[in-house]
Amino acid sequence: MDKWKPTQEQQSGPITRTFDFFNDELNDLQEELNCPDDFIYNFLEVVRNQWSPDSCHSKARQHKRDTPDAY
């Protein structure tokens, strides 16, 4: 199975838009909490871990994609 790679259109559209949104939200969060970059970095690691292929969250998302009629 080939590794998925976004198209140039996806990269310049929804991926860039989401990247910008995340950065804006993280800047707002940091400003609201008055927290250091280290907190934001660790916070992102928690989010990242939920998207690990081995996480139960990832497995549940895949199951939902594989069996949409079950939901």
C-alpha positions as CSV (number, residue, x, y, z in Angstrom):
1,M,0.0,0.0,0.0
2,D,1.4,3.4,-1.0
3,K,1.8,6.1,1.6
4,W,-1.0,8.7,1.2
5,K,0.2,12.1,-0.1
6,P,-1.9,15.2,-0.5
7,T,-2.4,16.8,-3.9
8,Q,-1.1,20.3,-4.5
9,E,-4.7,21.5,-4.5
10,Q,-5.3,19.9,-1.1
11,Q,-2.0,21.3,0.2
12,S,-2.8,24.8,-0.8
13,G,-6.4,24.6,0.2
14,P,-7.8,22.7,3.2
15,I,-4.4,21.8,4.6
16,T,-3.0,25.3,4.6
17,R,-6.4,26.6,5.9
18,T,-6.4,24.2,8.8
19,F,-2.7,24.9,9.6
20,D,-3.5,28.6,9.8
21,F,-6.6,27.9,11.9
22,F,-4.7,25.8,14.4
23,N,-2.0,28.4,14.7
24,D,-4.5,31.2,15.3
25,E,-6.3,29.1,17.9
26,L,-3.1,28.2,19.7
27,N,-2.0,31.8,19.7
28,D,-5.4,32.8,21.2
29,L,-5.1,30.0,23.8
30,Q,-1.6,31.1,24.8
31,E,-2.7,34.7,25.1
32,E,-5.8,33.7,27.2
33,L,-3.8,31.4,29.5
34,N,-0.6,33.5,29.5
35,C,1.2,30.2,29.3
36,P,4.7,29.4,27.9
37,D,5.4,27.8,24.5
38,D,6.3,24.6,26.4
39,F,2.7,24.2,27.5
40,I,1.4,24.6,23.9
41,Y,4.0,22.1,22.7
42,N,3.0,19.5,25.3
43,F,-0.7,20.1,24.6
44,L,-0.1,19.4,20.9
45,E,1.6,16.2,21.8
46,V,-1.6,15.0,23.6
47,V,-3.6,15.9,20.5
48,R,-1.0,14.2,18.3
49,N,-1.1,11.0,20.3
50,Q,-4.8,10.7,19.6
51,W,-4.0,10.4,15.9
52,S,-1.3,7.7,16.3
53,P,-2.3,4.7,14.1
54,D,-2.0,2.6,17.3
55,S,-4.4,4.7,19.4
56,C,-7.9,3.6,20.3
57,H,-9.1,6.9,18.8
58,S,-7.5,6.2,15.5
59,K,-8.8,2.6,15.4
60,A,-12.3,3.8,16.2
61,R,-12.1,6.4,13.4
62,Q,-11.0,3.6,11.0
63,H,-13.7,1.3,12.1
64,K,-16.3,4.0,11.5
65,R,-14.9,4.6,7.9
66,D,-14.9,0.8,7.3
67,T,-18.4,0.2,8.6
68,P,-20.4,3.4,8.1
69,D,-23.7,1.6,8.2
70,A,-23.0,0.5,11.8
71,Y,-23.2,4.2,12.9
